[in-house]
Amino acid sequence: MVASMAIRVGIIGAGFAGLSTAKVFKAFGFDVTVMEKEADVGGVWSASRRYPGLTTQNPRTTYELSDYPMPRSYPEWPSGEQVQAYLQSYTEHFGFDHDVMLNTCVKTVQYDEAAQFWTVTVDQKRPGESVETKQFEFDRLIVCNGIFSIPSIPEYAGVDAFTTAGGRLCHTSEFTKVEDADGKHVVVVGYGKSSCDVANATVGRSASTTLLARTLIWKIPKKLKNILNFKYLFLTRMGEGLFRYIRVRGFEKFLHGPGLPVRNGMLGSVESVVAKQLRLREIGLHPEKPLETIARSTVSLVTDGFYEKIADGSLSIRKHTEIVELRAGEAVLSNGDVIPADIVICGTGWKQRVPFFDNQMTSRLTDENDNFRLYRSMIPVSVPGLAFNGYNSSFFSQLSAEIGALWLIEFFSGNISMPTDSEMNRDIDQRLAWMEERTDGKHSKGTNIIPFSVHQIDEFLGDIDLRLNVFKRFSQWLMPVVGPDYRALTKRLLARHQAKSKQ
């Protein structure tokens, strides 16, 4: 064993972040316990949260963990059900499925400063739906409940009258049965991937489907000109380098310096292809802003058949408007229109919260604007024994979490030369200010790192002195970043720990 079995690690959440953290920590000899409120593993891929039409945004090979490939029988863009099955098999393959407690909702978390351990109180659903309250003690606590844990639904005027008359208001993650739309007038709020997926899935079943897009954003086809997979453009180091990071180094100095015209030309060419392929001007859905604005939020892939349904009129879209009031069987829009509405489905984002922490602890984790203050998106300043993993909106969420877990191994082992508290706070201040500027404030409370996922992974590896194979790093400039590129890193770090323990 590399670590003493007496070191107890509690992990909250069983999505990609929680499961990859558990797997890594168990490999290093820690005693891990994963607490998950749902009845299955998967996080956003859980059966209780999968909306109709849910698929990955990443192609299969760019969305698998480093040492556990997805089944080759999976399609290029796996379904939500397939991703959940993959994560379940991951826990079984690496032998920690019995360390995952399902139907276990964390209610409170308290830290004993003197004894230096965490007490976690949970409610566990038992057979027959009875609930049992239990307490667990941990030496380390890692929060992996994710930034997509609490649905955000607007507080519409008139909602009581709407629901009393039989209307339904819900989040996309709560609309899990497409047959619920049969014969109904469906209104979907938002223009992100989940909104477009859900609206698309209800067409042909609903009496009508109307999508409300307050703001138009760029959407990227899965294949440009129906030939080139988007992963060759956006899931490479070159694709990431086209956007200016907080610090530019190496070839990126050229792209954002003397080579800026080249960089602008590359993005301009892609923009032209996308607009023409999707016929955005013909159907009136051109965002009228540069393609590079995708760096302010996220890359949203085109839902298969979505624009075709808009073009043929089977899916209605209302631009630059939103709901101001709900009434019995209808919704009143900000432009004065009144449209029929039996079900209103909101793809209006998520709230980033940790409800199991008390106000005092929350104030140590966030600022006055509720932004999370985490060094490297992982560590709160001056809160010992606590870490976060998966608190980043990343192109490579699974890989960011896995490499993040290696970083946490070294952090908890005292093998990272950490900055002082004042230096960490200064770094956090700079990053939050940068995020605020580049995203127009839309940075998911300080957790958005898109499109700079590989930059963050490089920072993790630099801190723990693990270098990616030079050939692999070079190839990633033109070829998509994939999990197996990083397969050897866990073994190399294990070997380092084992050698150190023998000294």
ABEGO torsion letter per residue (X at the ends): XABBAABBBBBBEABAAAAAAAAAAAAAGBBBBBBBABABBGEAABAAABBBGBBBABBAAAABBAABBBBAABBABBBAAAAAAAAAAAAAAAGAAAABBBGBBBABBBBBAAAGBBBBBBBBBBBGGBBBBBBBBBABBBBAAEAAABBBBBBBBGAAAAAAAGBBBBBAAABABAAAABGBBBBBBEABAAAAAAAAAABGABABBBBBBABBBBBBBABBGGABBAAAAAABAAAAAABBBABBBEAAAAAABAAAAAAAAAAAAAAAAAAAAAGAAAAGABAGBBAAAAAABBBBBBBBGAAAAAAAGABBBBBGBBBABBBBGBBBBAAGBBBBBABBBBBAEBBBBBAABBAAAAAAABBAAGBBBBBGGABBBGBBGBBBBGBBBBABAAAAAAAAAAAAAAAAAGABBBBBAAAAAAAAAAAAAAAAAAAGGBAGGGABAOAAAAAAAAAAAAAAGBBBBAAAAAAAAABBBBAAAAAAAAAAAAAAAAAAAAX
